[in-house]
Amino acid sequence: MTAEYKLELAPVSDDAAEGAAKELLDGARANLGSVPNMYRGMAINPGLLSTYLHGYAHFRRQGNFTAPEQEVVFLTISRANGCDYCTAAHSMLAVKVSKLGEANTQALRDGRPLDDDKLEALRRFTHHMWDTRGLPTKSEAEAFKSAGYGDIHILEIILALAVKTISNYANHVGHTDVDDAFAPFAVDKPVAAT
């Protein structure tokens, strides 16, 4: 999904990158081996990209969710926000890196419940937090916590919502093209370990 409006500013190319944008894109290349198209679009405003990268790193490296749980959170939010780019990217990560599995990844992309009770509780509560704009009901919070999660996880879902809002919305207005690495996981294709 993209916005009716498209930014008039072009994504930042390697030749045009300078200052903070260049530092951030060079750092991404050093960490990932390449620069995702999404980063180039966000680098138009280096503060946006920096904020995204900082929050993303904290969620990934300093949080209490396992790698598969992280993908449940990110895919739930990206689907709810209608971000095809992030849905493709996190589908690839879910299958190839985080080992969430093809069936669970496809279920998340389809908005269907997961077979695993704990992961389903996470999916459900993450969507509840998105749907209520961070105003969870006591019953939903208690159901989430009874599945084995705690208040720290609620705060981490808030962090993920912030990070995904930045990337999902930037992709909407930037009409970001899906990178070749994520293309096999585009939303119009079924999930398969390619």
DRENKE-818572 format. One record per residue (C-alpha): residue number from 1; residue in one letter; y, z, x. Coordinates in nm, 3 decimals, padded with zeros to 5 digits, m for minus. Example, Ala and Ser with C-alpha at 12.3 -4.5 7.8 and 13.67 -1.06 7.14 Angstrom:
REM DRENKE-818572
(1,'a',(m00.450,00.780,01.230)) (2,'s',(m00.106,00.714,01.367)) 
//
This chain:
REM DRENKE-818572
(1,'m',(00.000,00.000,00.000)) (2,'t',(00.350,m00.075,00.120)) (3,'a',(00.693,m00.012,m00.024)) (4,'e',(00.880,m00.286,m00.202)) (5,'y',(01.146,m00.233,00.065)) (6,'k',(01.068,m00.320,00.427)) (7,'l',(01.266,m00.191,00.723)) (8,'e',(01.490,m00.456,00.876)) (9,'l',(01.442,m00.307,01.223)) (10,'a',(01.154,m00.447,01.427)) (11,'p',(00.889,m00.218,01.577)) (12,'v',(00.963,m00.124,01.938)) (13,'s',(00.802,m00.363,02.184)) (14,'d',(00.722,m00.271,02.543)) (15,'d',(01.007,m00.495,02.661)) (16,'a',(01.262,m00.331,02.429)) (17,'a',(01.147,00.030,02.477)) (18,'e',(01.389,00.255,02.660)) (19,'g',(01.473,00.622,02.690)) (20,'a',(01.275,00.859,02.469)) (21,'a',(01.100,00.572,02.288)) (22,'k',(00.970,00.436,02.619)) (23,'e',(00.850,00.780,02.730)) (24,'l',(00.663,00.834,02.402)) (25,'l',(00.504,00.489,02.401)) (26,'d',(00.407,00.518,02.769)) (27,'g',(00.254,00.859,02.694)) (28,'a',(00.056,00.714,02.405)) (29,'r',(m00.072,00.431,02.625)) (30,'a',(m00.177,00.683,02.892)) (31,'n',(m00.359,00.900,02.635)) (32,'l',(m00.513,00.630,02.416)) (33,'g',(m00.534,00.323,02.639)) (34,'s',(m00.305,00.128,02.406)) (35,'v',(m00.014,00.183,02.170)) (36,'p',(m00.101,00.180,01.798)) (37,'n',(00.123,m00.036,01.579)) (38,'m',(00.219,00.274,01.381)) (39,'y',(00.369,00.435,01.692)) (40,'r',(00.579,00.125,01.760)) (41,'g',(00.726,00.142,01.412)) (42,'m',(00.802,00.513,01.436)) (43,'a',(00.952,00.470,01.786)) (44,'i',(01.255,00.305,01.622)) (45,'n',(01.355,00.669,01.571)) (46,'p',(01.206,00.858,01.869)) (47,'g',(01.257,01.192,01.692)) (48,'l',(01.027,01.078,01.412)) (49,'l',(00.753,00.972,01.655)) (50,'s',(00.794,01.285,01.866)) (51,'t',(00.771,01.512,01.561)) (52,'y',(00.462,01.328,01.438)) (53,'l',(00.287,01.342,01.777)) (54,'h',(00.368,01.710,01.825)) (55,'g',(00.238,01.811,01.481)) (56,'y',(m00.066,01.586,01.510)) (57,'a',(m00.159,01.736,01.848)) (58,'h',(m00.128,02.090,01.712)) (59,'f',(m00.348,02.010,01.413)) (60,'r',(m00.610,01.839,01.627)) (61,'r',(m00.623,02.071,01.927)) (62,'q',(m00.511,02.414,01.812)) (63,'g',(m00.640,02.433,01.459)) (64,'n',(m00.944,02.596,01.308)) (65,'f',(m01.098,02.294,01.136)) (66,'t',(m01.392,02.110,01.293)) (67,'a',(m01.348,01.742,01.377)) (68,'p',(m01.524,01.628,01.055)) (69,'e',(m01.315,01.872,00.851)) (70,'q',(m00.997,01.734,01.008)) (71,'e',(m01.091,01.386,00.889)) (72,'v',(m01.160,01.517,00.538)) (73,'v',(m00.805,01.652,00.532)) (74,'f',(m00.641,01.343,00.682)) (75,'l',(m00.837,01.095,00.469)) (76,'t',(m00.773,01.290,00.150)) (77,'i',(m00.399,01.292,00.212)) (78,'s',(m00.381,00.931,00.332)) (79,'r',(m00.569,00.810,00.026)) (80,'a',(m00.353,01.020,m00.207)) (81,'n',(m00.040,00.877,m00.046)) (82,'g',(m00.181,00.524,m00.066)) (83,'c',(m00.155,00.455,00.307)) (84,'d',(m00.392,00.171,00.393)) (85,'y',(m00.311,00.194,00.764)) (86,'c',(m00.398,00.564,00.800)) (87,'t',(m00.698,00.530,00.571)) (88,'a',(m00.837,00.260,00.801)) (89,'a',(m00.752,00.453,01.118)) (90,'h',(m00.902,00.782,00.999)) (91,'s',(m01.208,00.604,00.861)) (92,'m',(m01.277,00.465,01.207)) (93,'l',(m01.220,00.808,01.363)) (94,'a',(m01.437,00.976,01.097)) (95,'v',(m01.733,00.749,01.164)) (96,'k',(m01.705,00.680,01.536)) (97,'v',(m01.543,00.994,01.681)) (98,'s',(m01.561,01.290,01.442)) (99,'k',(m01.911,01.208,01.312)) (100,'l',(m01.827,01.272,00.948)) (101,'g',(m02.071,00.998,00.856)) (102,'e',(m02.046,00.675,00.662)) (103,'a',(m02.139,00.818,00.321)) (104,'n',(m01.883,01.099,00.334)) (105,'t',(m01.616,00.865,00.471)) (106,'q',(m01.675,00.613,00.192)) (107,'a',(m01.670,00.889,m00.070)) (108,'l',(m01.332,01.007,00.059)) (109,'r',(m01.196,00.653,00.054)) (110,'d',(m01.317,00.616,m00.305)) (111,'g',(m01.184,00.957,m00.414)) (112,'r',(m01.533,01.076,m00.501)) (113,'p',(m01.670,01.429,m00.446)) (114,'l',(m01.862,01.498,m00.126)) (115,'d',(m02.225,01.610,m00.127)) (116,'d',(m02.156,01.893,00.118)) (117,'d',(m02.023,02.193,m00.082)) (118,'k',(m01.794,02.324,00.193)) (119,'l',(m01.646,01.983,00.271)) (120,'e',(m01.601,01.920,m00.101)) (121,'a',(m01.412,02.248,m00.135)) (122,'l',(m01.186,02.132,00.151)) (123,'r',(m01.133,01.789,m00.007)) (124,'r',(m01.058,01.940,m00.343)) (125,'f',(m00.813,02.201,m00.213)) (126,'t',(m00.636,01.953,00.014)) (127,'h',(m00.584,01.722,m00.283)) (128,'h',(m00.471,02.020,m00.493)) (129,'m',(m00.210,02.107,m00.228)) (130,'w',(m00.091,01.745,m00.229)) (131,'d',(m00.093,01.723,m00.608)) (132,'t',(00.099,02.048,m00.659)) (133,'r',(00.340,01.983,m00.370)) (134,'g',(00.229,02.302,m00.198)) (135,'l',(00.215,02.526,m00.504)) (136,'p',(m00.155,02.614,m00.522)) (137,'t',(m00.291,02.812,m00.811)) (138,'k',(m00.459,03.143,m00.740)) (139,'s',(m00.790,03.016,m00.880)) (140,'e',(m00.790,02.706,m00.656)) (141,'a',(m00.700,02.912,m00.349)) (142,'e',(m00.973,03.164,m00.426)) (143,'a',(m01.230,02.886,m00.475)) (144,'f',(m01.126,02.737,m00.140)) (145,'k',(m01.152,03.072,00.036)) (146,'s',(m01.489,03.150,m00.124)) (147,'a',(m01.622,02.832,00.040)) (148,'g',(m01.563,02.987,00.382)) (149,'y',(m01.200,02.908,00.455)) (150,'g',(m00.904,03.142,00.495)) (151,'d',(m00.528,03.158,00.472)) (152,'i',(m00.495,03.008,00.821)) (153,'h',(m00.665,02.695,00.686)) (154,'i',(m00.412,02.675,00.402)) (155,'l',(m00.133,02.673,00.660)) (156,'e',(m00.315,02.405,00.860)) (157,'i',(m00.341,02.188,00.548)) (158,'i',(00.037,02.222,00.514)) (159,'l',(00.075,02.102,00.873)) (160,'a',(m00.154,01.805,00.799)) (161,'l',(00.046,01.723,00.486)) (162,'a',(00.364,01.717,00.696)) (163,'v',(00.209,01.499,00.966)) (164,'k',(00.057,01.255,00.717)) (165,'t',(00.379,01.237,00.516)) (166,'i',(00.556,01.121,00.832)) (167,'s',(00.295,00.858,00.920)) (168,'n',(00.209,00.746,00.566)) (169,'y',(00.571,00.702,00.460)) (170,'a',(00.668,00.533,00.788)) (171,'n',(00.383,00.287,00.736)) (172,'h',(00.495,00.224,00.377)) (173,'v',(00.848,00.122,00.474)) (174,'g',(00.741,m00.045,00.799)) (175,'h',(00.463,m00.253,00.639)) (176,'t',(00.259,m00.165,00.948)) (177,'d',(m00.019,m00.408,01.039)) (178,'v',(m00.359,m00.247,01.089)) (179,'d',(m00.458,m00.254,01.457)) (180,'d',(m00.764,m00.459,01.558)) (181,'a',(m00.951,m00.136,01.642)) (182,'f',(m00.917,m00.019,01.280)) (183,'a',(m00.957,m00.359,01.109)) (184,'p',(m01.333,m00.321,01.045)) (185,'f',(m01.241,m00.009,00.843)) (186,'a',(m00.966,m00.172,00.634)) (187,'v',(m00.951,m00.038,00.279)) (188,'d',(m01.083,m00.362,00.132)) (189,'k',(m01.407,m00.335,00.333)) (190,'p',(m01.698,m00.094,00.284)) (191,'v',(m01.747,00.163,00.556)) (192,'a',(m02.018,00.074,00.806)) (193,'a',(m02.070,00.184,01.163)) (194,'t',(m01.963,m00.134,01.341)) 
//
